[in-house]
């Protein structure tokens, strides 16, 4: 978790200092004292140490269930299946995650949703922005169920 102090204070996006952690990886924001967790994550990404997955979790205000956004990987690429296997497994394991609501595209609307850290450092194709709905999820009987502490 990168935004520890903000979450403890009840913020969902900004730190106690009022900074948006999702927008700080563009090289314009000084991370040294204000966001040491983000600085460490940036160093890991920049060094290209072995990083199997990068998962950026956000809430979604309108769609139900959980799903992900990820970059487009061409069908003929060796990374095509690798980029889709984790979301597919999530969808098979729980009705809270909808694989068919996931988007794997490079269109402008999708690119805005993917983490700025991922965009700036071109991490491996197993990088996801997972969106968790504020409105609950649709179970196998097509009923809307609110998330609770246990389901999250």
ABEGO torsion letter per residue (X at the ends): XABAAAAAAGBAABBAAGBBAAAAAAGABBAAAABAAAAAAAAAAAAGBBBABBBBBBBBAABBEBBBBBBBBBAABAAAAAAAAAAAAAAAABAABBAAABBBBABAAAAAABBAAAAAAGBBABBBBBBBBAAEBBBAAGBBBBBBAAAX
